[in-house]
Amino acid sequence: MTFDATKSVTLKIWDRSALHHTLDAAVSDLSARHNTTTCRIAVTCSGPNTFTLSVRGEDRALASV
């Protein structure tokens, strides 16, 4: 796990069976660190088995259902 001071985290997840659990835990942790809701955390597949989580800015509109 690599941490960046600019509100993002990059994870390399090799165990496919732990993928969802690991991403859920990382989203919860990042949102708690930045005192925001989990819906403001963007998850991007940035490479093979590599995911980048970042806090979205308030200027971006949230998707509605």
C-alpha positions in Angstrom: 0.0 0.0 0.0 1.3 3.4 -0.9 0.1 6.6 0.7 0.2 10.0 -0.8 -0.3 13.2 1.1 -2.6 14.6 -1.6 -5.7 12.7 -0.5 -5.1 9.5 -2.5 -4.0 5.9 -1.9 -2.7 3.4 -4.4 -3.1 -0.3 -3.7 -1.7 -3.4 -5.4 -4.0 -6.3 -4.6 -2.8 -9.7 -5.6 -5.4 -11.8 -3.8 -8.6 -11.7 -5.9 -10.6 -13.3 -3.1 -9.8 -10.3 -0.9 -10.4 -7.6 -3.5 -13.8 -6.4 -2.4 -13.0 -6.5 1.3 -9.7 -4.7 0.8 -11.2 -1.9 -1.3 -14.1 -1.5 1.1 -11.7 -1.2 4.1 -9.5 1.3 2.2 -12.5 3.4 1.2 -13.8 3.5 4.8 -10.3 4.4 6.1 -9.7 7.2 3.6 -13.1 8.7 4.2 -12.6 8.6 7.9 -9.1 10.3 7.6 -10.6 13.1 5.5 -13.9 13.4 7.5 -16.1 12.8 4.5 -18.7 10.3 3.3 -17.6 7.2 1.4 -19.5 8.3 -1.7 -16.9 11.0 -2.2 -14.1 8.4 -2.6 -13.4 7.5 -6.2 -11.9 4.1 -7.0 -10.0 3.8 -10.3 -8.3 0.7 -11.8 -4.9 2.2 -12.6 -3.1 -0.9 -13.8 -3.1 -4.7 -13.4 -4.2 -5.5 -9.9 -3.6 -1.8 -9.0 -6.3 0.5 -7.7 -6.1 4.2 -6.9 -8.5 5.7 -4.3 -8.9 9.4 -4.1 -11.1 12.0 -2.4 -13.3 13.8 -5.0 -13.4 17.5 -4.8 -16.6 19.2 -3.7 -17.0 20.9 -7.1 -17.7 17.6 -8.8 -21.4 16.5 -8.9 -22.2 13.2 -7.2 -24.1 10.7 -9.4 -27.7 10.3 -8.5 -29.7 7.1 -8.7 
